[in-house]
Amino acid sequence: MNGPESISAIRAAREAIAPWIIETPVWRWDTPLLRERLGWARPGAVWLKLELLQRTGSFKARGALAVMRQLDADARSRGVTAISAGNHAIAVAYAASALGTSAKVVMPRSANPGRVAACRRHGAEVVLVDDIHAGFVAVEQIAADEGRTFVHPFEGPQIALATATLGLELSEQLDGALDAVLIPIGGGGLCAGAAAAIKLARPDCKIFGIEPVGADSMHLSFAAGSPQAIPSVRSIADSLGAPHAAPYSFDLCRAHVDELVHVDDDQLRAAMAALFQDAKLAVEPAAAASTAALLGPLRERLAGQRVALIVCGSNIDVASFTTLLAQRGPTTDALLTGDTPL
């Protein structure tokens, strides 16, 4: 099956995974605090697409299910493997349990302990390695030695088709009334599919891909005109810490993303604080990326527009959440004290 080439293909993909996912809600963010932070002279509208309420706590369940449901009986008997800092690993573990197969997932030792525990709760075997680069080597070895199917965290037509279901869902929920959508980018799997669907439904809607400064493989790839790698991940948004871009998702992002935007770690912390204060959401750094961009580098450019922010997931424990906010710098301090916008 091809990727997200038509609305009908995306709807068929949504129907195929429907038994194991939920339609996540959108919430209009319209509060005195947000209006103060944005400072828009003319009225606009901001919606949050709450994909953190998806099965397993992130959008990743869509892609894992789309890939794994197509495995034949022999492949299912041998099981699957995956590499992830957490969200994809949890999704693969969940999908394996739901579809009657086994999962062996590779995670960096720095992975959030709550995410490791979540994988194990879904019945997956967890292999810990030094970093994401070592993880890709390890997962290929597991696939070769044990005959397990490697479920890629962000690359391929099925992954993009699955994340396109999120983009189509958002477009239908808001009845096409969108000027811009802000989508976090790691490896590009989420942005590739969601952007393709949104552009099919509303070609004039602007798509901004939001990427951490310390994990900007897509920025480097756009500049080079081909998929590029980064030597290491240097961002608190570990869920967006892809070590490289890959051809299929890169090409879709190049075709459908209007602009890439950087956010730094302190802007991510400030956005986490804003979502907690005002929307009552405790999110991981990656899920705060779109909010960080709206309240920071895109605040003036998007003034008065109808904007949707994809809140892509929230697999974070209480201790990690509070620790990250305690490490705040002047940007986060200003937000928490009400002194200035991001």
Secondary structure by P-SEA (a helix, b strand, c coil): ccccccaaaaaaaaaaacccccbbbbbbbccaaaaaaacccccbbbbbcccccccccccaaaaaaaaaaaccaaaaaaccccccccaaaaaaaaaaaaacbbbbbbbcccccaaaaaaaaaabbbbbbcccaaaaaaaaaaaaaacbbbbbcccccaaaaaaaaaaaaaaaaaacccccbbbbbbccaaaaaaaaaaaaaacccbbbbbbbbccccaaaaaaaaccbbbbcccccccccccccccccaaaaaaaacccbbbbbcaaaaaaaaaaaaaccccccccccaaaaaaaaccccccccccbbbbccccccccaaaaaaaaaaccaaaaaaaaccccc
